[in-house]
Amino acid sequence: MCGIVGYFGKQDAVPILMNGLKRLEYRGYDSAGIAVLNSGGSHSIKKSGKVSELKKLVDDSPLKGTIGIGHTRWATHGAPTDINSHPHWDHTGKIAVIHNGIIENYSVLKSVLENKGYTFKSETDTEVLVQLISDIYYADGLDFSQAVQVALNQVIGAYGIVTFCSDDPDKLVAARLGSPLVMGIGENEYFIASDASPIVDHTRNVIYLDEGEMVTISNDGHEIRSISDNNIINKTATEIEFSIEEIEKGEFPHFMLKEIHEQSKTIIDTLRGRLLIDEGTAFLGGVRDYIDRIQNANRIYITACGTSWHAGLMGKYLLEEFAGIPVHVEYASEFRYRTPIIDSQTVIFAISQSGETADTLSAIRMAKEYGALTVGICNVVGSSIARETDCGIYTHAGPEIGVASTKAFTAQVTVLYLLALYFGRRNGMSQSEGTKLAQALWDLDTQIEKVMGNTDEIESIAWETMHTDNFLYLGRGMNFPVALEGALKLKEISYIHAEGYPAAEMKHGPIALIDEKMPVVFLAPHDRTFDKVFSNIQEVKARKGIIITVTDKRTKDLIKISDYIIDVPSTHPRIFPILASIQLQLLAYHLAVLRGCDVDRPRNLAKSVTVE
């Protein structure tokens, strides 16, 4: 959740840290802070609120140093106040720690330390960790790295940390368990961050820390060790694949709008080299060694959280329809807390934009314990899910900065189309049928450009409904997950209460809410579900609901009954859900803008959920 950044080198760390925090703010923006080491000792500035609030203080200060750490917070333990902001200091004021994660046994550790006479200023679990490191360092005569390692072996929970000590001033220590960390290697300088976005300005050479690893950076270079057994670990640097331009807004007012527009490109990037149009099939190199095992599985689960779960639900419809493979879709946060039927004949598809989602990672690890084949679908090269699954398929959405997922979602869905197409051909889908679907997928860039070229109707709907308190989204078949995702987008960024339902389920409760103030969004493509959806529209109209119809064909009846119509280009019937999803992203976006919401940084949310 939180964003952390560190620097060790010869440059002034302050501007590097501040730029890094700006890049990482999508991970949390309840508070921010930095700390630096220099010849005069250690110093820090921290402030509740967004990074911009911290910057005002930093700009007015003489703070400088060549070793430093910075943090932007998503609050877990303790309110978003100045005192709860990171970095946290030990009682001597010499050891500083920034932390992403949750120390689950912090209350036990805190009691032990209180019995030793330690007092605490904040409500955070992180302050307990820094005091624990301090207690070990000053009492046991260890060097600073050893003290950090001993402390972490007493910790239960998840962490990505960076720490320094002014009594051991030529050293920066970082460690991870459950929370991502990447180290950038420059010319006689190092960078630490939650992801690569703060690093790409300075170097493209990075090392991704794995679970249970700790790195000590000094003037002699870096050394990576196992936290549990202290063994030295040799790792080779890899190269960052994205560019600086991909993590900048360019001419767009918000990252979210930029990323919505990028979908015509990112979907094609995800298809490129994998879609065999003439043959009506797909090539999936990342899973080619496991095709038979997937095809012959007794059970297939798709597990994910949030928007990725909605993509997984769309995958269920696709794989069952085209490939004839039964699929169960599970929230990762629930999957791991029940007793699912998993064995060596089970396949688990795990979907995550970041590849670091805590619950999804835990589900993967549980599945592997039972001998299941784990398949990752993620966007970030080198992420934990990419490294820990048996095989997988990368999406090619590029960095997604807006907290509300858009292009990452449609890229995930695109991968699931490819899987359905491939296994569909193996399961009896004709070449002709496969070619039609493949061509429709490849033509998506043109169709999306049509959508983006005419948003007047959506903006008009947003103007008319911006003061509404509730929305209902309804769809049938594969458009039910689209309804769920549309409602989620609206909730996330506009703070309007919204619910997605299967259209037929409206009569089993939600219809009681419908009145003349309730907009109801219907997914109404002209497929086999249209007549039933139209009946649902009539039922809402009879109760004076506001009808917003998303359709691929305007008819006299739809025009007459609808208050508003959002057009989707006519294409293959199974492509409608992708295009409709993009239209609903735009509706949520324009409503959020008109309501004065912070589109890219919606309240209480963070981009990557790395804590349970």
WOMO-V915594 format. One record per residue. SS is DSSP state (h for helix, s for strand, l for the rest). D_CENTER is the distance of its C-alpha to the mean C-alpha in Angstrom with 2 decimals. Layout:
SS_D_CENTER + SS_D_CENTER
//
This chain:
l_9.31 + l_12.25 + s_12.86 + s_15.99 + s_18.33 + s_21.81 + s_24.75 + s_27.99 + l_30.62 + l_33.42 + l_31.74 + l_31.24 + h_27.89 + h_27.47 + h_26.44 + h_24.12 + h_22.40 + h_22.30 + h_20.85 + h_18.19 + h_17.30 + h_17.21 + h_14.70 + h_12.49 + h_13.15 + h_9.86 + h_8.95 + l_12.03 + l_15.29 + l_17.78 + s_19.90 + s_20.34 + s_22.98 + s_24.50 + s_27.34 + s_29.61 + s_32.50 + s_35.68 + l_39.37 + l_39.85 + s_37.35 + s_33.89 + s_32.69 + s_29.65 + s_28.54 + s_25.90 + s_25.31 + s_23.51 + l_21.59 + l_19.61 + h_20.16 + h_22.86 + h_24.89 + h_24.86 + h_25.85 + h_28.98 + h_30.14 + h_29.42 + h_31.25 + l_34.24 + l_34.40 + l_36.03 + l_33.20 + l_33.18 + l_32.58 + l_31.70 + s_29.45 + s_26.66 + s_23.39 + s_21.02 + s_18.39 + s_16.33 + s_15.91 + l_13.99 + l_17.05 + l_17.57 + l_21.26 + l_23.35 + l_23.19 + l_21.82 + l_25.22 + l_26.71 + l_27.96 + l_24.70 + l_22.96 + l_22.39 + l_24.14 + s_26.32 + s_29.82 + l_32.27 + l_35.69 + l_37.28 + l_34.96 + l_34.64 + s_31.41 + s_28.03 + s_24.64 + s_21.06 + s_18.63 + s_15.00 + s_15.26 + s_17.96 + s_21.56 + l_22.66 + l_26.33 + h_26.55 + h_29.24 + h_31.46 + h_31.12 + h_31.79 + h_34.94 + h_36.22 + h_35.76 + h_37.35 + h_40.30 + l_40.69 + l_40.97 + l_37.52 + l_36.42 + l_32.99 + l_32.16 + l_28.63 + l_26.90 + l_24.11 + h_23.72 + h_23.27 + h_26.85 + h_28.08 + h_26.56 + h_28.19 + h_31.49 + h_31.37 + h_30.99 + h_33.83 + h_36.04 + h_35.82 + h_36.25 + h_39.30 + h_40.91 + h_40.62 + l_41.46 + l_38.48 + l_36.93 + h_33.67 + h_31.44 + h_33.33 + h_32.97 + h_29.18 + h_29.20 + h_31.63 + h_29.64 + h_26.38 + l_28.41 + l_29.27 + l_25.75 + l_24.02 + s_20.31 + s_17.29 + s_17.43 + s_16.67 + s_19.80 + s_21.99 + s_25.56 + s_29.00 + s_32.54 + h_35.33 + h_37.87 + h_36.26 + l_35.28 + l_34.65 + s_31.68 + s_27.91 + s_26.22 + s_22.57 + s_21.27 + s_18.29 + s_17.99 + s_14.72 + l_12.85 + l_12.28 + l_15.08 + s_16.46 + s_20.06 + s_21.51 + s_25.22 + l_27.46 + l_31.23 + l_32.26 + l_29.00 + s_25.65 + s_22.20 + s_19.60 + s_15.99 + l_12.56 + l_11.68 + h_14.24 + h_14.05 + h_16.84 + l_18.84 + l_19.35 + l_22.01 + l_24.11 + l_23.80 + l_22.13 + s_23.14 + s_20.64 + s_20.60 + s_17.59 + l_18.72 + l_18.64 + l_18.88 + l_21.95 + s_22.74 + s_24.22 + s_25.32 + s_28.30 + s_28.83 + s_32.38 + l_34.97 + l_35.68 + s_32.20 + s_29.46 + s_29.74 + s_27.12 + s_28.22 + s_27.20 + l_26.87 + l_28.67 + l_31.63 + l_31.73 + l_32.03 + s_31.40 + l_28.60 + l_29.07 + l_26.08 + l_26.17 + l_24.11 + s_22.02 + s_21.45 + l_18.41 + l_18.16 + l_16.82 + l_19.12 + h_19.34 + h_19.84 + h_16.40 + h_14.91 + l_17.67 + l_18.23 + l_21.63 + l_23.81 + l_21.23 + l_21.20 + l_17.43 + h_14.42 + h_13.47 + h_16.96 + h_16.91 + h_13.88 + h_15.66 + h_18.73 + l_17.24 + h_16.69 + h_20.33 + h_19.73 + h_16.40 + h_17.72 + h_20.94 + h_19.37 + h_17.69 + h_21.15 + l_23.26 + l_25.28 + l_24.22 + s_25.97 + s_29.74 + l_31.09 + l_34.78 + l_34.32 + l_32.01 + s_29.52 + s_26.60 + l_26.39 + l_23.56 + h_24.36 + h_21.48 + h_22.93 + h_26.56 + h_27.98 + h_26.68 + h_27.61 + h_30.54 + h_28.76 + h_26.10 + h_28.92 + l_31.07 + l_28.60 + l_29.95 + s_26.60 + s_23.21 + s_20.19 + s_16.77 + s_14.31 + s_10.75 + l_9.25 + h_8.94 + h_8.82 + h_8.60 + h_11.68 + h_13.36 + h_13.08 + h_14.59 + h_17.29 + h_18.20 + h_18.50 + h_20.91 + h_23.13 + h_23.19 + h_23.98 + h_26.54 + h_28.20 + h_28.46 + h_28.37 + l_30.03 + l_27.67 + l_26.99 + s_23.36 + s_21.97 + s_18.49 + s_17.29 + s_14.77 + h_13.84 + h_14.63 + h_18.06 + h_18.74 + l_19.26 + l_21.58 + l_24.05 + l_26.24 + l_24.95 + l_27.46 + l_26.22 + l_28.52 + l_29.03 + l_29.29 + s_25.78 + s_22.81 + s_19.22 + s_16.54 + s_13.09 + s_10.18 + s_6.58 + l_4.80 + l_4.65 + l_7.62 + l_7.69 + l_6.98 + h_10.49 + h_11.98 + h_11.20 + h_12.68 + h_15.53 + h_16.23 + h_16.54 + h_18.88 + h_20.90 + h_21.35 + h_22.57 + h_25.05 + l_26.57 + l_26.89 + l_24.47 + s_23.16 + s_19.40 + s_17.71 + s_14.19 + s_12.45 + s_9.64 + l_9.28 + l_9.87 + l_13.53 + l_14.62 + l_11.53 + h_12.69 + h_12.19 + h_14.01 + h_16.67 + h_17.24 + l_17.53 + l_20.97 + s_20.01 + s_17.37 + s_16.52 + s_14.31 + l_13.12 + l_14.29 + l_12.17 + l_12.34 + l_10.27 + l_8.29 + l_9.19 + l_9.58 + l_7.52 + l_8.55 + l_7.30 + l_10.63 + h_11.47 + h_8.64 + h_9.96 + h_13.48 + h_13.12 + h_12.08 + h_15.03 + h_17.16 + h_16.85 + h_17.92 + h_20.80 + h_21.84 + h_21.98 + h_23.96 + h_26.22 + h_26.97 + h_27.75 + h_29.45 + h_31.88 + h_32.57 + l_33.24 + l_35.75 + l_34.03 + l_36.58 + h_36.13 + h_36.89 + h_34.21 + h_31.67 + h_32.74 + h_32.40 + h_28.79 + h_28.00 + h_29.75 + h_27.96 + h_24.57 + h_25.91 + l_27.27 + h_23.97 + h_23.83 + h_27.19 + h_26.30 + h_23.17 + h_25.38 + h_27.81 + h_25.24 + h_24.23 + l_27.92 + l_28.89 + l_26.82 + h_29.93 + h_29.97 + h_26.42 + h_27.18 + h_30.44 + h_28.82 + h_26.50 + h_29.65 + h_31.45 + h_28.85 + l_27.21 + l_29.17 + l_28.33 + l_26.98 + s_25.86 + s_24.74 + s_25.04 + s_23.41 + s_25.41 + s_25.33 + l_26.94 + l_26.07 + l_23.04 + h_22.72 + h_22.11 + h_18.38 + h_18.48 + h_20.07 + h_17.44 + h_14.65 + h_17.07 + h_17.79 + h_14.25 + h_13.79 + h_17.14 + h_16.51 + h_13.35 + h_15.04 + h_18.76 + l_19.28 + l_21.52 + s_21.78 + s_21.13 + s_21.34 + s_21.04 + s_23.85 + s_25.77 + h_28.56 + h_31.32 + h_29.87 + h_30.46 + h_34.02 + h_33.01 + l_32.13 + h_30.06 + h_33.15 + h_34.65 + h_32.31 + l_33.31 + l_35.70 + l_36.48 + l_33.56 + l_30.81 + s_29.04 + s_28.24 + s_26.12 + s_27.49 + s_26.06 + l_29.48 + l_29.74 + l_33.22 + l_32.63 + l_34.14 + l_32.39 + h_33.72 + h_36.90 + h_35.22 + h_32.59 + h_35.50 + h_37.27 + h_34.30 + h_34.40 + h_38.10 + h_37.52 + h_35.21 + h_37.68 + l_40.47 + l_38.73 + l_38.28 + l_34.48 + s_33.03 + s_32.20 + s_29.43 + s_29.69 + s_27.28 + s_29.55 + l_30.62 + l_34.28 + l_36.09 + l_39.10 + h_41.89 + h_40.85 + h_37.20 + h_38.41 + h_40.89 + h_38.64 + l_35.43 + l_35.06 + s_32.45 + s_31.38 + s_28.27 + s_29.23 + l_27.31 + l_29.10 + l_31.13 + l_29.98 + l_29.62 + l_29.14 + l_26.01 + l_24.34 + h_24.67 + h_21.41 + h_19.32 + h_21.53 + h_21.65 + h_17.88 + h_18.07 + h_21.02 + h_19.28 + h_16.44 + h_19.42 + h_21.16 + h_18.41 + h_18.16 + h_21.95 + h_22.40 + h_20.05 + h_21.95 + h_25.27 + l_24.50 + l_23.76 + l_20.17 + l_17.84 + l_15.69 + l_13.09 + l_13.11 + l_13.85 + l_15.61 + l_14.42 + l_10.66 + l_8.08 + l_4.75 + l_3.96 + l_6.62 + l_9.00 + l_12.05 + l_13.74
//
